Amino acid sequence: MNSRRDYRTSRNALFDGIEEGGLRASSSFATHEIAEHDNEHAVDGLQDRVSILKRMKTNFCEIDQELTADIHEEVDSQNRSLDRVGNDMDASRGILSGTMDRFKRVFETKSSRNMITLITSFVVLFLLIYYLTK
């Protein structure tokens, strides 16, 4: 029996006197005209809320479309940049592979190895002198 009273108490606290029709149960609603006036007032308040929500939805849709367009432009720009970088990397790979082939041919002969060693020593010596004087 006690749990049933707790249930009714919590239910009353939750709904706080609201009946199914959305009207507050009270003895002050003696006439039909007062209840009708309260209903009209509640409907007006709901209409105001609905119009505000519709305006907010319209604003959010416009903002969403603008953001979507900006993101689309940025993605297209990034894709073009990545394509250019990819093409540049392919060109660099071709140049470097040609250079490596030439180095391989140079190092195949012993006299060329001596020449490369001499040139490398001069470059290292030049860099050493440059850094010491600076």
C-alpha positions in Angstrom: 0.0 0.0 0.0 2.9 2.3 0.8 4.5 1.8 -2.6 1.2 2.7 -4.3 1.1 6.0 -2.4 4.7 6.7 -3.4 3.8 6.0 -7.0 0.9 8.5 -6.8 3.0 11.1 -5.0 5.8 10.8 -7.6 3.3 10.8 -10.4 1.6 14.0 -9.1 5.0 15.6 -8.6 6.0 14.7 -12.1 2.8 15.9 -13.8 2.1 18.7 -11.3 -1.6 18.7 -11.9 -1.5 18.5 -15.7 -4.4 16.6 -17.2 -4.5 14.8 -20.5 -5.7 17.8 -22.4 -2.7 19.9 -21.3 -4.8 22.1 -18.9 -4.0 22.5 -15.3 -6.7 21.0 -13.1 -8.0 23.7 -10.8 -11.2 24.9 -9.4 -10.6 28.3 -11.0 -11.6 27.0 -14.4 -15.3 27.2 -13.7 -16.5 28.3 -17.0 -15.9 27.1 -20.5 -14.9 30.6 -21.7 -11.9 30.8 -19.3 -10.7 27.4 -20.4 -11.1 28.4 -24.1 -9.2 31.6 -23.5 -6.4 29.7 -21.8 -6.3 27.2 -24.7 -6.1 30.1 -27.2 -3.3 31.6 -25.2 -1.4 28.3 -25.1 -1.9 27.8 -28.9 -0.6 31.3 -29.6 2.5 30.5 -27.5 3.0 27.3 -29.4 2.6 29.0 -32.8 5.3 31.5 -31.7 7.6 28.7 -30.7 7.0 26.9 -34.0 7.7 30.0 -36.1 10.9 30.6 -34.2 12.0 27.0 -34.7 11.1 27.3 -38.5 13.2 30.5 -38.8 16.1 28.8 -36.9 15.8 25.7 -39.2 15.9 28.0 -42.3 19.0 29.8 -40.9 20.7 26.6 -40.1 20.0 25.2 -43.5 21.5 28.3 -45.2 24.6 28.1 -43.0 24.9 24.4 -43.7 24.7 25.0 -47.4 27.3 27.7 -47.3 29.6 25.5 -45.2 29.1 22.5 -47.6 29.9 24.7 -50.6 33.1 26.0 -48.8 34.2 22.5 -47.9 33.6 21.3 -51.4 35.7 24.1 -52.8 38.5 23.4 -50.3 38.4 19.7 -51.1 38.7 20.4 -54.9 41.6 22.8 -54.3 43.4 20.2 -52.1 42.8 17.5 -54.7 44.3 19.7 -57.5 47.3 20.5 -55.2 47.8 16.8 -54.5 47.6 16.0 -58.2 50.3 18.6 -59.0 52.5 17.3 -56.2 52.1 13.7 -57.5 53.0 14.8 -61.0 56.1 16.7 -59.7 57.2 13.6 -57.7 56.8 11.4 -60.8 59.0 13.9 -62.8 61.6 14.0 -60.0 61.7 10.2 -59.9 62.4 10.1 -63.6 65.2 12.6 -63.3 66.7 10.9 -60.3 66.6 7.5 -61.9 68.4 8.9 -65.0 71.0 10.5 -62.8 71.6 7.3 -60.9 72.0 5.4 -64.2 74.7 7.9 -65.2 76.5 7.5 -61.9 76.4 3.8 -62.3 78.1 4.1 -65.7 80.7 6.5 -64.3 81.6 4.2 -61.5 82.0 1.2 -63.7 85.4 2.3 -65.0 88.3 2.6 -62.6 89.6 6.0 -64.0 86.2 7.5 -63.5 86.2 6.4 -59.9 89.5 8.3 -59.4 88.0 11.3 -61.1 85.0 11.2 -58.8 87.1 10.8 -55.7 89.2 13.9 -56.8 86.1 16.0 -57.4 84.5 14.9 -54.1 87.7 15.8 -52.2 87.8 19.3 -53.8 84.1 19.9 -52.8 84.7 18.7 -49.2 87.9 20.9 -49.0 86.0 23.9 -50.4 83.2 23.5 -47.8 85.7 23.1 -45.0 87.5 26.3 -45.9 84.2 28.1 -46.4 82.9 27.1 -42.9 86.3 27.9 -41.2 86.4 31.4 -42.7 82.9 32.2 -41.8 
